[in-house]
């Protein structure tokens, strides 16, 4: 069985209660996008699913899970997979959009993953340190990073269980020798559930949008033997640089140029030695905690050496 046929069968199963679809027809649509227009398989599947949602007059979260999978949270490796999990609410974060009811980390024995619940789903609020049986979650993927979404079909039951959350964090250290493009003051897509960084005012999925400002640093740590790519989110970037989002926006407005923000950041952090820890997503460690370790090094010389490894 081909991968496209597997995807086609999954889509037919998803819509079995709503549309009379044939596997061959769905596979043909996927094949046209993938092989004719060179669309990545995941994007092709999303496009086909969206077209059937429009045809059936459904919202995405109306597609129930059916035979939901039981997968460890840190082992999720598929997009748009329906799951049932028993998990502990490890941490809740401040929602940055009015459309988001809650966002944070869920954990089980395998490790942790991000979750999002939307206001439109009208779900009971989760509490930190509590354990819940969560049925009908759906996975989401962006650039190799997986998360789960709670939706209006999700059932939430608090359970009297103890869960030893697995430690899937990585700890790396080294001199911060490079700050990559896409750092500093950025704009993200404002569409519900989308956090993609805009390129020239355009989201890869939603097209031209009016973005929302955010801060991040994509950096390279060099320990003398190997290099590690890390991402500091808004909170950790503010702590690292001492520059808040509002200050960064004011700085860019005064200069009529957003690049002044990352230029200012480089001067304060490049060449300094840090230890960071957080989950590994793709080639990046997402920084949850960090500490500065020692005096500055020659960042340019260290980067040249790192690139030769």
Helices and strands as residue ranges (DSSP letters): H 3-14, H 23-31, I 32-36, H 41-56, G 60-62, G 73-75, E 82-93, E 100-108, E 111-118, G 119-121, E 131-142, E 145-150, E 155-158, E 169-179, E 184-188, E 202-203, E 207-208, E 212-222, E 227-232, H 234-241, H 245-255, H 259-269, E 273-281, E 284-286, E 289-294, H 299-307
